[in-house]
Amino acid sequence: MDRPTKRFLITNLLFAAGYFVVTAAALFSVFHGSRSGVQPLSGAVRWGMSASFGLFIAGQIWATLVFMRDSDEFVRALFARQFILASGLAIASFSAWGYAETFAGAPHIPGWMVYILLLLFLGAVQPFVRSTRD
């Protein structure tokens, strides 16, 4: 495994681990806090946890951009193409669902789900986008 890929995987894994630790802490406090004697989270802590999610996501995107910068031309172009396509699909899908919520009575989906949708689309497009050319 080359150096940029190894650094990308480690950095991305660390940001994902932080994301999951904060998620687990939030879910524990919401669903089991009162039964286990843990005090409910204050408003400031809730805002801090919410901000930390954004920081972890920004960190993962930063790790992706560093990976693209440090990779060779082919990998950079290929990953950029995959990332742009996945971003477009995530934005289009989430926007369409937003219109469905407004006009068709579809159930609400929280905004933070767009990042998960981006990652799903990124995984889905990779087998189909194997070239930097059309």
C-alpha positions in Angstrom: 0.0 0.0 0.0 1.4 3.4 -1.0 2.0 6.2 1.6 -0.9 8.5 0.6 -3.4 5.6 0.8 -2.1 4.4 4.2 -2.2 7.9 5.6 -5.7 8.4 4.2 -7.0 5.2 5.7 -5.5 5.9 9.1 -6.7 9.6 9.2 -10.1 8.7 7.9 -10.4 5.9 10.5 -9.5 8.2 13.3 -12.1 10.8 12.4 -14.7 8.0 11.9 -13.8 6.6 15.3 -14.3 10.0 16.9 -17.6 10.3 15.1 -18.8 7.0 16.4 -17.6 7.6 20.0 -19.6 10.9 20.1 -22.6 9.2 18.5 -22.4 6.3 21.1 -22.2 8.8 23.9 -25.1 10.8 22.6 -27.3 7.7 22.1 -26.4 6.3 25.5 -27.4 9.5 27.2 -30.6 9.8 25.3 -31.8 6.2 25.6 -30.1 4.9 28.8 -29.0 7.9 30.7 -32.0 8.1 33.1 -31.9 4.4 33.9 -28.2 4.3 34.6 -28.1 7.4 36.8 -26.4 9.6 34.2 -27.6 13.2 34.3 -29.3 14.5 31.1 -27.0 16.5 28.9 -27.2 20.2 29.2 -27.9 22.5 26.2 -24.2 23.5 25.9 -23.1 19.9 25.8 -25.7 19.1 23.2 -24.5 22.0 21.1 -20.9 20.9 21.5 -21.6 17.4 20.5 -23.5 18.6 17.5 -20.6 20.8 16.5 -18.1 17.9 16.9 -20.0 15.9 14.3 -19.4 18.7 11.8 -15.7 18.8 12.7 -15.4 15.0 12.3 -17.0 15.2 8.9 -14.8 18.2 7.9 -11.8 16.1 9.0 -12.8 13.2 6.8 -13.3 15.5 3.8 -9.9 17.1 4.6 -8.3 13.7 4.7 -9.9 13.0 1.3 -8.5 16.2 -0.2 -5.0 15.5 1.2 -5.2 12.0 -0.3 -6.1 13.4 -3.7 -3.3 16.0 -3.4 -0.7 13.4 -2.5 -1.7 10.8 -5.0 -0.5 10.4 -8.6 -2.3 12.0 -11.5 -4.4 9.0 -12.4 -5.7 8.3 -8.8 -6.3 12.0 -8.3 -8.4 12.4 -11.4 -10.2 9.1 -10.8 -11.1 9.9 -7.2 -12.1 13.4 -8.1 -14.5 12.2 -10.7 -16.0 9.6 -8.3 -16.3 12.2 -5.5 -18.0 14.8 -7.8 -20.4 12.2 -9.2 -21.3 10.9 -5.7 -21.7 14.5 -4.4 -24.0 15.4 -7.2 -26.1 12.2 -6.7 -26.3 12.9 -3.0 -27.4 16.5 -3.4 -29.9 15.7 -6.1 -31.4 12.8 -4.1 -31.6 14.7 -0.9 -33.1 17.7 -2.7 -35.7 15.5 -4.4 -36.6 14.1 -1.1 -36.9 17.6 0.4 -39.4 18.5 -2.3 -41.3 15.2 -1.6 -41.5 16.2 2.0 -42.9 19.6 1.1 -45.3 18.7 -1.7 -46.1 15.0 -1.3 -46.2 14.5 2.4 -43.1 12.2 2.6 -41.7 11.6 6.1 -38.9 13.9 7.2 -35.3 12.8 7.0 -32.7 14.7 9.1 -30.2 16.8 7.3 -27.2 15.0 8.7 -28.2 12.0 6.6 -26.9 13.7 3.4 -23.3 12.9 4.5 -24.2 9.2 4.9 -25.9 9.3 1.5 -22.7 10.8 0.0 -20.6 8.0 1.4 -23.1 5.4 0.1 -23.1 6.9 -3.3 -19.3 7.2 -3.2 -19.1 3.4 -2.6 -21.8 2.8 -5.3 -20.1 4.7 -8.1 -16.6 3.4 -7.6 -17.1 0.1 -9.5 -18.6 2.0 -12.4 -16.2 4.9 -12.7 -12.9 3.2 -13.4 -11.5 5.6 -15.9 -10.6 9.3 -16.0 -12.1 9.5 -19.5 -15.7 9.3 -20.7 
